[in-house]
Amino acid sequence: MKAEIHRDVVIIGAGPGGAAAALFLAKAGVACTLVDKAVFPRDKVCGDALSGKVVEVLHKLDPSLVEEIAVEPQHLGSWGVVFVAPNTNALRVPFKRQYDTAREKAPGYIARRTDFDNLLVRKCKASPLIEVVEGLGLTAFTRTDGRWELRDEAGTLRYQARIVLVADGAHSRFAREVHGVQLEPKHHCAGIRAYYKGVTGMDGDNFIELHFLKDFLPGYFWIFPLPGGYANVGVGMRTDKVSARKLNLKTELPRILAAYPQLKERFANATLEGPVRGYGLPLGSKRRKISGDGYLLIGDAASLIDPFTGEGIGNALYSGHFAAEQAVRALAADDVSAQFMAAYDKAVYARLWNELKLSHRMQQLVRFPWLFNLVVNKARRNRTLSETISCMFEDLDMRDRLRSPMFYFKLLFDNGH
Ligand SMILES: Cc1cc2nc3c(=O)[nH]c(=O)nc-3n(C[C@H](O)[C@H](O)[C@H](O)COP(=O)(O)OP(=O)(O)OC[C@H]3O[C@@H](n4cnc5c(N)ncnc54)[C@H](O)[C@@H]3O)c2cc1C
C-alpha cells in the first residue's frame, strides 16, 4: 500500500457540482483531490443557461467570481424567461435578483459550458488546497478498511479516500454500481442541443425562451441567446414519453423548425454550427437517498435536475456546497458512517425539495395543453401567478401558498387580477 495515494477527500468529476465542492472545501481550509476523465476546457451537452440560483451560490463562494462572470464577454447577461404556451401566447417573466447588486448587473447568464466549467476548474487549479487531476477516469470502487479504493480503467489503484464526493454526472458509474441508482424513465428526461448562428427575433433583454409546442407536449423546445449572434437551441422530453411515442429527438428538431411558421421564419437564414448532441437529464422529481458509507452524491449523480425547467447547474452547485460542509463535519468528527453522512440528504432536500415538488407539479400541468394555455393566459394578467413562476425560477424560499394545491385550483377558477 503506497502512502501517497491516501487522501481525505477525492471528488470524482470536475463539472459544476464537483468544482463547487472542491472550492467550498478549500474555503473551509480542507484539501482535496479533484479528478476528471476529461481535460479542460471540455464541452458538456447543455442548454447553457445559468439561472439566478447559479449566481446565488457563486456569490456565497466568492463575490468576485460573480464579478468575473459579469465582465467576461463569453457570458451573456439574461434578464428573464419567456414561456410560449401551446396557443402561442407568450408570458415574459423577469428573473428576480438573489442578492443586493447593482441594477445593471444581470440576474442570470447564458454561457457555453466549455467556458463556464473551465472558469470554475481554473479557480480550482489556482487553489493550493485543490489537486486537480485531468484525463483520469475513476471507474472501479471498493470499500476496504473504512476507505474507498478508487481504480482507473486499467484496474490500477489510484487513491484510497476517506470520503468520496461523487460528481461524475448523469451517467455516474459510482451512483449506479455502488449506490444502486437505476434510470427511471418517469424521472428522467432526454435532451438534445444544437448551436445556431443568425436566429432572428431574439429578445432585447436576452430572455431565454421556452416553447411548449402543441404537438410536442409534454416536451419543450428552447432558444437561448449566446454572445456573438449564436443561440443554443434544443428539445427535451421525459424519457418514458419519448419511448411511448418512439421519438428520435435528433429528427424532431428539424421537423419542429419546419412545422411552426413562427419558428420557420426566425430560422430562415440561420446556420447550424457543429453537431447536434444529446445527453440524459436525471430529474429530481423523486426524493432519493443521496449518501452512504464514506460518500455523498452531487448534482446529476444525485438526480437533482429541476423536472420542469431542466435546470441542473444551480442544484449541482448547491449540492456541491452542502457536500463540502458535510465532508468538513465528517472529518472533524472522524465519522464517515452512512448514518452520519445522512445529514447531507437532509440539508440538500431542506433547500431544494419544495421547489422540486412544485416543478414536478408544473411538469404535470404541461400534459394538458388547455390547462397550460389557461395558466399562461391568466398569468399574463395575474401578477401573483407570474411572480410564482418567477420565484420558481429564482429559487427564493417558496412561499407558503405555493405548497397548497388549492393555490392553483383557486387561480384557475378565480377571475381576479
Ligand atoms: C440537453 C441538456 C440541456 C440542459 N440545459 C440546462 C440549462 O440550460 N441550464 C442548467 O442549469 N442545466 C441544464 N442541463 C443540466 C446540466 O447540464 C446538468 O445538471 C449539470 O451539468 C450537472 O452538473 P454536474 O457537475 O453534476 O455534472 P456534469 O456537468 O455532467 O460533470 C460531470 C463531470 O464528471 C466527469 N466524469 C464522468 N465520469 C467520470 C469518471 N468515471 N471519472 C472521472 N470523471 C468523470 C465528466 O467528464 C464531467 O466533467 C441540461 C442538460 C442537458 C442534457
The ligand as a Tripos MOL2 file, in Angstrom:
@<TRIPOS>MOLECULE
LIG
   53    58     1     0     0
SMALL
NO_CHARGES

@<TRIPOS>ATOM
      1 C1        -29.7180   18.8100  -23.3240 C.3       1 LIG1
      2 C2        -29.4940   19.3700  -21.9280 C.ar      1 LIG1
      3 C3        -29.7930   20.7030  -21.6550 C.ar      1 LIG1
      4 C4        -29.5840   21.2330  -20.3730 C.ar      1 LIG1
      5 N1        -29.7930   22.5690  -20.1600 N.ar      1 LIG1
      6 C5        -29.5050   23.1130  -18.9630 C.ar      1 LIG1
      7 C6        -29.5660   24.5230  -18.7660 C.ar      1 LIG1
      8 O1        -29.7990   25.3110  -19.6950 O.2       1 LIG1
      9 N2        -29.3100   25.0150  -17.5160 N.ar      1 LIG1
     10 C7        -28.9800   24.1950  -16.4850 C.ar      1 LIG1
     11 O2        -28.7880   24.6950  -15.3620 O.2       1 LIG1
     12 N3        -28.8730   22.8650  -16.6530 N.ar      1 LIG1
     13 C8        -29.0990   22.2990  -17.8630 C.ar      1 LIG1
     14 N4        -28.9270   20.9500  -18.0490 N.ar      1 LIG1
     15 C9        -28.4790   20.1200  -16.9190 C.3       1 LIG1
     16 C10       -26.9960   20.3410  -16.6310 C.3       1 LIG1
     17 O3        -26.2510   20.1410  -17.8120 O.3       1 LIG1
     18 C11       -26.5250   19.3950  -15.5390 C.3       1 LIG1
     19 O4        -27.4770   19.3800  -14.4880 O.3       1 LIG1
     20 C12       -25.1520   19.7860  -14.9670 C.3       1 LIG1
     21 O5        -24.1510   19.6570  -15.9370 O.3       1 LIG1
     22 C13       -24.8230   18.9090  -13.7540 C.3       1 LIG1
     23 O6        -23.5230   19.1870  -13.3010 O.3       1 LIG1
     24 P1        -22.6590   18.0340  -12.6170 P.3       1 LIG1
     25 O7        -21.4360   18.6970  -12.1030 O.co2     1 LIG1
     26 O8        -23.4940   17.2310  -11.6970 O.co2     1 LIG1
     27 O9        -22.2730   17.0140  -13.8210 O.3       1 LIG1
     28 P2        -21.5160   17.2790  -15.2010 P.3       1 LIG1
     29 O10       -21.5740   18.6790  -15.5940 O.co2     1 LIG1
     30 O11       -22.0350   16.2440  -16.1380 O.co2     1 LIG1
     31 O12       -19.9960   16.9380  -14.8700 O.3       1 LIG1
     32 C14       -19.5850   15.6110  -14.6290 C.3       1 LIG1
     33 C15       -18.0720   15.5200  -14.8510 C.3       1 LIG1
     34 O13       -17.6480   14.2030  -14.4580 O.3       1 LIG1
     35 C16       -16.6680   13.7430  -15.3730 C.3       1 LIG1
     36 N5        -16.6890   12.2750  -15.2980 N.ar      1 LIG1
     37 C17       -17.6490   11.4250  -15.7150 C.ar      1 LIG1
     38 N6        -17.3230   10.1700  -15.4340 N.ar      1 LIG1
     39 C18       -16.1110   10.2120  -14.8080 C.ar      1 LIG1
     40 C19       -15.2450    9.2200  -14.2660 C.ar      1 LIG1
     41 N7        -15.5710    7.9190  -14.3130 N.pl3     1 LIG1
     42 N8        -14.0860    9.6160  -13.7040 N.ar      1 LIG1
     43 C20       -13.7430   10.9270  -13.6580 C.ar      1 LIG1
     44 N9        -14.5250   11.9050  -14.1720 N.ar      1 LIG1
     45 C21       -15.7090   11.5510  -14.7190 C.ar      1 LIG1
     46 C22       -17.1230   14.3100  -16.7040 C.3       1 LIG1
     47 O14       -16.0340   14.3940  -17.6160 O.3       1 LIG1
     48 C23       -17.6570   15.6830  -16.3090 C.3       1 LIG1
     49 O15       -16.6770   16.6920  -16.4090 O.3       1 LIG1
     50 C24       -29.1130   20.3900  -19.3330 C.ar      1 LIG1
     51 C25       -28.8010   19.0490  -19.5990 C.ar      1 LIG1
     52 C26       -28.9790   18.5520  -20.8850 C.ar      1 LIG1
     53 C27       -28.6010   17.1100  -21.1750 C.3       1 LIG1
@<TRIPOS>BOND
     1     1     2 1
     2     2     3 ar
     3     2    52 ar
     4     3     4 ar
     5     4     5 ar
     6     4    50 ar
     7     5     6 ar
     8     6     7 ar
     9     6    13 1
    10     7     8 2
    11     7     9 ar
    12     9    10 ar
    13    10    11 2
    14    10    12 ar
    15    12    13 ar
    16    13    14 ar
    17    14    15 1
    18    14    50 ar
    19    15    16 1
    20    16    17 1
    21    16    18 1
    22    18    19 1
    23    18    20 1
    24    20    21 1
    25    20    22 1
    26    22    23 1
    27    23    24 1
    28    24    25 2
    29    24    26 1
    30    24    27 1
    31    27    28 1
    32    28    29 2
    33    28    30 1
    34    28    31 1
    35    31    32 1
    36    32    33 1
    37    33    34 1
    38    33    48 1
    39    34    35 1
    40    35    36 1
    41    35    46 1
    42    36    37 ar
    43    36    45 ar
    44    37    38 ar
    45    38    39 ar
    46    39    40 ar
    47    39    45 ar
    48    40    41 1
    49    40    42 ar
    50    42    43 ar
    51    43    44 ar
    52    44    45 ar
    53    46    47 1
    54    46    48 1
    55    48    49 1
    56    50    51 ar
    57    51    52 ar
    58    52    53 1
@<TRIPOS>SUBSTRUCTURE
     1 LIG1         1 GROUP 0 **** ****
